[in-house]
Amino acid sequence: MTDPLSTTFIIVGLTQDGKKFRPSDWAERLCGVMSAFGAEKKMKYSPYVGPGDYNGDKAVFVDGRLQEVEPMAYRFLLNFANDNNLQIISGVCPIEP
């Protein structure tokens, strides 16, 4: 079993050369892919993936526990960041439930 802290990361809405990633709601859209309908019949973000801000930029926070629960989803998020040349901050605190 892998340490969740070592696999937790943030996708920052900046490319490797510092340009802002578009569209402006990219983080919410990406997290929407990982959401599901809850008991109250409303869309609910995954407990392992959530949108937010990192130093004033849009970001997606990915809890490393996702790698154990749903490895394909975890790889999808990493591939999204890499394919779009986005900055990744590794080893940050997991998302609190």
ABEGO torsion letter per residue (X at the ends): XBBAAAABBBBBABBAAGBBBOBAAAAAAAAAAABBBBAAGBBBBBAABBBBBBGGBBBBBBBAAAAAABAAAAAAAAAAAAAAGBBBBBGBBBBBX
